[in-house]
Amino acid sequence: MGAHRRRCDWCDNGTPIVRDMDPVNPDYQYWCEECARALIIKGDPIETYRELEGEPIYGRLLDEHCTLKRFYQFARA
């Protein structure tokens, strides 16, 4: 199933913008913008990720809300 047909694994509502490439729980891999922002603000950002929309939306969220971005990595396809 393509990412454009998926829904956020957490809220089951939003369109995913990012995929966790090394999830603690494989049931939660795809995250919408709102849930991804909440993870970052909570202090539990996705460490290894892939952007799904072609734009660095998650990267911008990290820039805005996370001071430790250098520890996180973008997974290359």
Secondary structure per residue as TSV (DSSP state, phi and psi in degrees):
chain	resnum	aa	ss	phi	psi
A	1	M	-	360.0	131.8
A	2	G	-	-72.1	156.8
A	3	A	G	-61.5	-30.7
A	4	H	G	-69.9	-15.8
A	5	R	G	-99.0	-11.1
A	6	R	-	-79.7	166.7
A	7	R	-	-124.0	161.5
A	8	C	-	-56.7	131.8
A	9	D	T	-69.4	-21.9
A	10	W	T	-86.9	-56.1
A	11	C	T	-93.5	-14.7
A	12	D	S	57.5	28.8
A	13	N	S	-130.2	-50.8
A	14	G	S	-79.2	161.6
A	15	T	-	-81.4	127.1
A	16	P	E	-63.4	139.5
A	17	I	E	-113.1	-16.6
A	18	V	E	-146.5	147.3
A	19	R	E	-118.5	130.7
A	20	D	E	-77.8	116.8
A	21	M	S	-85.4	-8.7
A	22	D	S	-141.5	63.1
A	23	P	-	-72.4	145.4
A	24	V	S	-67.6	-40.3
A	25	N	S	-121.0	115.7
A	26	P	T	-63.3	-11.7
A	27	D	T	-74.4	-13.6
A	28	Y	-	-124.5	82.6
A	29	Q	-	-112.0	-33.1
A	30	Y	E	-107.0	128.6
A	31	W	E	-128.6	134.8
A	32	C	E	-80.1	170.9
A	33	E	H	-59.9	-43.7
A	34	E	H	-65.4	-44.2
A	35	C	H	-70.9	-37.1
A	36	A	H	-63.7	-41.4
A	37	R	H	-62.1	-42.3
A	38	A	H	-62.2	-39.3
A	39	L	H	-60.8	-45.0
A	40	I	H	-63.6	-47.3
A	41	I	H	-64.0	-37.1
A	42	K	H	-66.8	-19.7
A	43	G	T	96.2	18.8
A	44	D	-	-128.6	57.3
A	45	P	-	-69.1	159.3
A	46	I	-	-71.2	126.7
A	47	E	S	-83.3	-44.2
A	48	T	E	-120.4	116.2
A	49	Y	E	-137.5	164.0
A	50	R	E	-129.9	127.3
A	51	E	E	-71.1	139.7
A	52	L	S	-105.6	-21.5
A	53	E	S	-94.8	1.0
A	54	G	S	83.8	-9.5
A	55	E	S	-115.9	150.3
A	56	P	-	-79.6	58.1
A	57	I	H	-63.5	-48.2
A	58	Y	H	-65.6	-39.3
A	59	G	H	-58.6	-40.2
A	60	R	H	-66.8	-38.7
A	61	L	H	-61.7	-42.1
A	62	L	H	-61.4	-44.0
A	63	D	H	-58.9	-39.8
A	64	E	H	-76.1	-35.1
A	65	H	H	-120.6	-6.1
A	66	C	-	-128.1	125.1
A	67	T	T	-86.6	-9.6
A	68	L	T	-107.5	32.0
A	69	K	G	-56.8	-29.3
A	70	R	G	-60.3	-18.7
A	71	F	G	-86.3	-8.4
A	72	Y	-	-104.5	153.2
A	73	Q	E	-134.8	145.6
A	74	F	E	-86.6	126.9
A	75	A	-	-81.1	128.9
A	76	R	-	-84.0	139.1
A	77	A	-	-70.8	360.0
